[in-house]
Amino acid sequence: MAKARAIIKRRKAVQNIRKITRTMELIATARFKKALDRATEAEAYTRKIAEIVADLGSRSSEVAHPLLEKREKDKNTLLLVLTSNRGLAGGYNGNLVRVATRALQDAEVADNKVRLEVSGKRGISYCRFRGIPVDASYTHFEDRPQFQEVEVLANAYLRMFLAKDVDRLDVVYTRFLSASRQEAIVETLLPMSAAKMEAMAKLVRHPDKGAKPAPAAPVSYEFLPDANSILEEIVPVSFKVRLFKCFLDAAVSEQIARMVAMKGATENADDMIKTLTRQYNRARQSQITRELAEIIGGAAALE
């Protein structure tokens, strides 16, 4: 009977864990939908402003901007890694730190000086465990990043780039392509490239179908007072929007990863409960059979 009681105790523990994972799955699903709505709302604006910057940047003989000029030597690199504050998200943070570690190794091989900044407690803990020095860390970016918070960070990066303290800004984050596909990548935001902005402007993202090229349509602009004045205003805004979009994509991808991980944990708990129930039934049946045998044996001995 002791074995049956142990099985009952373990099954109850698994049932309690299943309640927790199921609840976390539902919470992640709700947060994913909200994060996806925010990312979708920002998609059209991001794409349109990228299209305008690409059109202006392609007029290399007419307009120029410091953020669009590629440095001859990019020896000073700033690497921003976007991880999560919470765990239980499957391989989400593991994929990010692997990509970030590879980027650091590549920079070391190229003899580049890297300033490392990490957002998220999981990435900070990883760097502390591996002994990787972190120049700046942020933990206030949750699953609902605000543009005002990201703008403060973007303004600091713009000042560093224009002062030539930084030659390149790379962001490691999980790019959201569709509900079934996300990838951890390293994306260069500074200096801004007209070719990359044009490629971004041609992408239309669908929550279920992913990203695909949008139909090209020639657009003619009339600049007032002139293209350079407009470029001075719109290029920094475009950078801020792109950085904000990285945070939005990271938030969506984190919730998808947590939703999938908790769904898998719930299904595993269901399977374990079924297995433990079968084991309990067999143990109980064996116990009853043994007790019947003892009763029959005792009755036979009394005859």
Secondary structure by P-SEA (a helix, b strand, c coil): caaaaaaaaaaaaaaaaaaaaaaaaaaaaaaaaaaaaaaaaaaaaaaaaaaaaaaaaacccccccccccccccccbbbbbbbbbccccccaaaaaaaaaaaaaaaaaaaaccccbbbbccaaaaaaaaaaccccccccccccccccaaaaaaaaaaaaaaaaaccccbbbbbbbbbccccbbbbbbbbcccccaaaaaaaaabbbbccccccccbbbbbbbbbcccaaaaaaccaaaaaaaaaaaaaaaaaaaaaaaaaaaaaaaaaaaaaaaaaaaaaaaaaaaaaaaaaaaaaaaaaaaac
